[in-house]
Amino acid sequence: MKYTKFFAGYINTQGSPNLQPDQFKQLMNLIHLEGQLAAIDKIIEKLKNIDSPHKYEMFKTPLIKQIDEVSKGLSPAELLQSWSE
């Protein structure tokens, strides 16, 4: 949840970033996707002692790819910097 934690910290210290509507959508998509990924991780953790906990791993790869696409492969700080250019 690197984007969620970065932007939460940024907002707590710097205030809300001045984003265009499409940039705000991008940020919200990243937070949503990271939330989905965290939920799958929690499910996998709960199912460690069940016969097939790995069946949920297949849901992680598409989410990771979507996060990479939405973030354009940039770190949170680089993404924020690209929005201010």
C-alpha positions as CSV (number, residue, x, y, z in Angstrom):
1,M,0.0,0.0,0.0
2,K,2.8,2.3,-0.9
3,Y,0.7,4.9,-2.7
4,T,-2.0,5.0,0.0
5,K,0.6,5.4,2.7
6,F,2.6,8.0,0.8
7,F,-0.4,10.2,-0.1
8,A,-1.9,9.8,3.4
9,G,1.4,11.1,4.8
10,Y,1.6,13.8,2.2
11,I,-1.9,15.1,3.0
12,N,-1.2,15.0,6.7
13,T,1.9,17.1,6.4
14,Q,1.4,19.2,3.3
15,G,-2.4,19.3,2.9
16,S,-4.3,18.2,-0.2
17,P,-2.4,18.3,-3.4
18,N,-3.9,20.5,-6.1
19,L,-4.8,17.9,-8.7
20,Q,-6.7,18.0,-12.0
21,P,-9.9,15.8,-12.1
22,D,-8.1,13.0,-14.1
23,Q,-5.2,13.0,-11.7
24,F,-7.6,12.8,-8.7
25,K,-9.3,9.8,-10.5
26,Q,-5.9,8.2,-11.0
27,L,-5.1,8.6,-7.3
28,M,-8.4,7.2,-6.2
29,N,-8.0,4.2,-8.6
30,L,-4.5,3.5,-7.0
31,I,-5.9,3.6,-3.5
32,H,-8.8,1.4,-4.5
33,L,-6.6,-1.2,-6.2
34,E,-4.2,-1.3,-3.3
35,G,-7.2,-1.8,-1.0
36,Q,-8.3,-4.8,-3.1
37,L,-4.8,-6.2,-3.0
38,A,-4.6,-5.8,0.8
39,A,-8.0,-7.6,1.1
40,I,-6.7,-10.5,-1.0
41,D,-3.6,-10.7,1.2
42,K,-5.7,-10.9,4.3
43,I,-7.8,-13.7,2.8
44,I,-4.7,-15.6,1.9
45,E,-3.3,-15.1,5.5
46,K,-6.6,-16.4,7.0
47,L,-6.5,-19.5,4.7
48,K,-2.9,-20.6,5.3
49,N,-4.0,-23.8,7.0
50,I,-6.7,-24.7,4.5
51,D,-6.0,-27.1,1.6
52,S,-5.7,-24.6,-1.3
53,P,-4.8,-21.1,-0.1
54,H,-2.9,-20.4,-3.3
55,K,-6.1,-20.2,-5.4
56,Y,-6.4,-16.6,-4.4
57,E,-2.9,-15.8,-5.6
58,M,-4.2,-15.6,-9.2
59,F,-6.2,-12.5,-8.3
60,K,-3.1,-10.6,-7.2
61,T,-1.3,-10.6,-10.5
62,P,-3.9,-8.6,-12.5
63,L,-4.2,-6.1,-9.6
64,I,-0.5,-5.6,-9.5
65,K,-0.5,-5.1,-13.3
66,Q,-3.3,-2.5,-13.0
67,I,-1.5,-0.6,-10.3
68,D,1.6,-0.5,-12.5
69,E,-0.4,0.7,-15.4
70,V,-2.3,3.4,-13.5
71,S,0.9,4.6,-11.8
72,K,2.9,4.4,-15.1
73,G,5.5,2.4,-13.1
74,L,6.4,5.5,-11.1
75,S,7.0,5.7,-7.4
76,P,4.5,7.7,-5.4
77,A,6.9,10.7,-5.2
78,E,7.7,10.5,-8.9
79,L,4.0,10.3,-9.7
80,L,3.2,13.4,-7.6
81,Q,6.1,15.2,-9.3
82,S,4.8,14.3,-12.8
83,W,1.4,15.7,-11.9
84,S,2.9,19.1,-11.0
85,E,4.8,19.5,-14.3
